[in-house]
Every structure is written in structure tokens, then in C-alpha cells.
Amino acid sequence: MTSEEATVSVDTTPRTIRLWLATMFSGFALLGSGVSLWESTLKQAEVKLYVSENIFFARDPWGSYEVLIVPLTIANRGARDGAVLSLALDVKNTANGQSKRFKSSYMAEAPYFGGRDDVTANLRRPKRPFAPRSVAGRGACTGTVLFYPEDAPEKKIVDSNSKIEMTLTVAVLTQTSWLERFLSAPPPTPATLMVEVPQYLPGQIIGGYILPLKVSAL
């Protein structure tokens, strides 16, 4: 090899390394821009459910309904807005094996807990019908949901001094286009809880007492 050829080889080697480094850094920058675009704009709604351990039991005398009161938070980890259409609560009495489905019928605010139901005086606790909840991208909504029996209200399942298993599921708005369905996140994972019901007198509950339940597992 001549001295001229050696000089050319030495001179081109650093230039080749610089080109590879520039290409590599450009690739990393492009990849980072793609990830940022996905996380900030394109990522479909990803709904997560968080259930409080402050769960209560009551009776609505306007039909003698069993009512389960569940505070919860619905978070959206996606960039696009999401919508929760309804919630369902499947309850199973572990002692006798009977089960029953409750649905999200109403939302309750603070006045609900300070009011009372009185059929003779025509008084009702303040509550509002449950409506689909919109959850903004990277946002969350919190509320207290009143679950009423989906059917057969005369069938009682929350017995005094018993244990019940509760499974909470969420129905979210499904995407319409095939691309959105392909990119959409899996449906929210149901939340299962084991709950202990303390001893109570039926007349106490019918009279309007709100009974706190003990959540043994979340």
C-alpha cells in the first residue's frame, strides 16, 4: 500500500464513523418523535378502574331494593377521550351460593348521606340517574355509584353477618373503524372484592341506616 492510499484510508474512516453516528442519532430522534406522537395524540383510550374500600349497603324503601354504594375512580391512560357507558356489579353470597346482578342506576353526592328516605312523608334521598361518563385523555373522573338490582328486587342476597363476593365490570364505548379497533386497548379488567357484611337488624336498614361493609380483599 502506498503512502497516498494509507492517507486516504485514514481520512475516510473517521468520516464513515461520523456518518453512522449521525444516522443512528437521527433514527433515535425519529423513534422518539413517533413515541411522543403516539403517547400524546394517537394512543386510544385505556380505561382503568379503581375501587374504594369504603363500600356501603342500604335499602331503598321505594320498592324495597337492596342498594350497594361504591365510590370509585375511572382513569384514562390513553391520549384519546373515552366513554364509560355503564357498570355492572355481580354479587355472590358465599354461604348459600346465590348470586345477583346489580347495575349502575344512580350517582350520589354528599347530600345523599345526610338525607333520608321516608315513604310516609314522601321524602327521598337526593340522587341523580347514572349517565355515560366521558373521561378525557390522560384524565380521570371520580364518583359514588348506587347499584340497584337489575331484576328480581324481592330476592335478597346481602344477608346479615355474611360474606359476599363482588365483581365489578365496566362497559366502554367500542370503536367503529377497523383501524381504531386494531389500535384500541383491551377492555378494562374487572375488579373483584371479598366483602364482609356485619350483623344488622332488617328494621334498621329499612329505616334508612347506611351500613358500612368491610372489604377484606381488593
C-alpha positions in Angstrom: 0.0 0.0 0.0 1.3 3.4 -1.0 1.5 6.3 1.4 -1.2 8.1 -0.6 -3.6 5.1 -0.2 -2.9 4.9 3.5 -3.7 8.6 3.9 -7.0 8.2 2.1 -7.9 5.2 4.2 -7.1 7.0 7.4 -9.0 10.1 6.3 -12.2 8.2 5.3 -12.5 6.1 8.4 -13.5 8.9 10.8 -15.9 10.3 8.2 -17.6 6.9 8.0 -18.0 6.8 11.7 -19.4 10.3 11.8 -21.9 9.3 9.1 -23.0 6.2 11.1 -23.3 8.2 14.3 -25.4 10.9 12.6 -27.7 8.2 11.0 -28.0 6.5 14.4 -28.9 9.7 16.2 -31.4 10.7 13.5 -33.0 7.3 13.9 -33.3 7.7 17.7 -34.8 11.2 17.2 -37.3 9.8 14.7 -38.2 7.0 17.0 -38.6 9.4 19.9 -40.9 11.6 17.9 -43.0 8.6 16.9 -43.3 7.5 20.5 -44.2 11.1 21.6 -46.8 11.4 18.9 -48.4 8.0 19.9 -48.4 8.8 23.6 -49.7 12.4 23.2 -52.1 12.1 20.3 -52.7 8.7 18.8 -53.0 6.3 21.7 -56.6 5.1 22.1 -58.5 5.4 25.4 -57.3 2.9 28.0 -59.7 2.8 30.9 -58.7 1.6 34.3 -60.9 1.1 37.3 -60.0 1.9 40.9 -62.5 0.9 43.7 -62.5 2.4 47.2 -62.7 0.1 50.2 -65.5 2.4 51.6 -68.4 0.4 50.4 -71.9 0.6 52.0 -75.2 -1.2 52.0 -78.6 0.4 52.2 -82.2 -0.3 51.3 -84.4 1.8 49.2 -87.9 1.6 50.7 -89.5 2.8 47.4 -89.7 -0.8 46.2 -87.5 -2.4 49.0 -84.4 -2.5 46.8 -81.1 -3.6 48.1 -78.6 -0.9 47.3 -74.8 -1.2 47.2 -72.9 2.1 47.4 -69.5 2.1 45.8 -67.1 5.1 45.5 -64.8 4.6 42.5 -62.4 6.3 40.2 -62.2 5.8 36.4 -58.9 6.8 34.9 -58.0 7.0 31.2 -54.3 6.3 30.4 -54.8 6.9 26.7 -54.4 10.1 24.8 -57.9 9.9 23.2 -61.1 10.5 25.1 -63.0 7.5 26.4 -66.6 6.9 27.5 -67.9 4.6 30.2 -71.4 3.5 29.2 -72.4 1.5 32.3 -71.2 -0.5 35.2 -72.4 -3.9 36.4 -71.8 -5.5 39.8 -72.2 -9.3 40.1 -72.7 -10.3 43.8 -72.5 -13.8 45.1 -73.3 -14.9 48.7 -70.6 -17.3 49.6 -72.7 -19.1 52.2 -75.6 -20.2 50.1 -74.1 -19.7 46.6 -76.9 -17.4 45.4 -75.9 -14.6 43.0 -77.5 -11.5 41.7 -76.6 -8.7 39.2 -76.7 -5.1 40.2 -76.5 -2.2 37.7 -75.3 1.4 37.9 -78.6 3.1 38.4 -77.8 6.4 40.2 -75.0 8.7 41.3 -74.9 10.1 44.8 -73.4 13.3 46.2 -72.8 14.3 49.8 -76.5 15.3 50.4 -77.5 11.7 49.8 -75.7 10.6 53.0 -77.3 13.5 55.0 -80.8 12.8 53.7 -83.3 10.0 54.3 -86.0 8.0 52.6 -89.4 8.2 54.2 -92.3 6.7 52.3 -95.0 8.1 54.7 -93.6 11.6 54.5 -92.9 11.3 50.8 -89.2 12.1 51.3 -86.5 10.7 49.0 -82.7 10.8 49.3 -81.3 13.2 46.6 -79.7 11.2 43.8 -79.4 11.5 40.0 -79.7 8.9 37.3 -76.4 7.4 36.1 -75.4 8.7 32.7 -72.5 7.6 30.5 -69.3 9.2 31.8 -66.8 10.9 29.4 -63.1 10.5 30.5 -60.7 12.9 28.8 -57.4 11.6 27.6 -54.9 11.3 30.5 -57.7 12.3 32.8 -59.9 10.7 35.4 -63.4 11.0 37.0 -64.5 10.1 40.5 -67.9 9.5 41.9 -70.1 7.4 44.1 -72.3 4.9 42.2 -75.5 3.4 43.6 -76.0 -0.1 42.3 -79.6 -1.4 42.2 -80.8 -4.9 41.3 -81.1 -5.5 37.6 -84.1 -7.6 38.2 -86.0 -9.6 40.9 -85.7 -6.9 43.6 -87.6 -9.2 46.0 -84.7 -11.7 46.0 -82.4 -10.6 48.9 -78.7 -11.6 48.8 -76.9 -9.3 51.3 -77.7 -11.2 54.5 -76.7 -10.1 58.0 -73.4 -11.4 59.2 -72.4 -12.9 55.9 -69.7 -12.7 53.2 -70.2 -11.7 49.6 -68.0 -11.7 46.6 -68.4 -8.7 44.3 -67.2 -8.4 40.7 -67.3 -5.0 39.1 -67.2 -4.7 35.3 -67.2 -1.7 33.0 -68.8 -1.3 29.6 -66.9 1.2 27.5 -67.7 2.7 24.1 -66.4 0.5 21.3 -64.6 1.9 18.3 -66.3 1.9 14.9 -63.5 1.9 12.4 -61.2 -1.1 11.9 -58.1 0.9 12.5 -59.3 2.2 15.8 -60.4 -1.3 16.8 -56.9 -2.6 15.9 -55.2 0.2 17.9 -57.6 0.1 20.9 -56.6 -1.1 24.3 -58.0 -4.3 25.8 -61.3 -3.9 27.8 -60.9 -2.9 31.5 -60.1 -5.7 33.9 -62.9 -6.5 36.2 -62.4 -5.7 39.9 -63.1 -8.5 42.3 -63.7 -7.9 46.1 -64.4 -10.0 49.1 -66.7 -8.2 51.4 -67.9 -9.0 55.0 -71.4 -7.9 55.9 -71.7 -7.2 59.7 -74.7 -8.1 61.7 -77.7 -5.8 61.3 -81.4 -5.7 62.0 -83.7 -5.6 59.0 -85.7 -2.8 60.5 -82.6 -0.8 61.0 -81.8 -0.9 57.3 -85.3 -0.3 56.1 -85.4 2.7 58.4 -82.7 4.4 56.4 -79.4 3.4 58.1 -76.4 3.1 55.7 -74.3 0.1 56.7 -70.6 0.2 56.2 -69.2 -3.0 54.8 -65.7 -4.5 55.5 -63.7 -5.1 52.4 -61.2 -7.9 53.1 -59.6 -8.0 49.6 -59.3 -5.6 46.7 
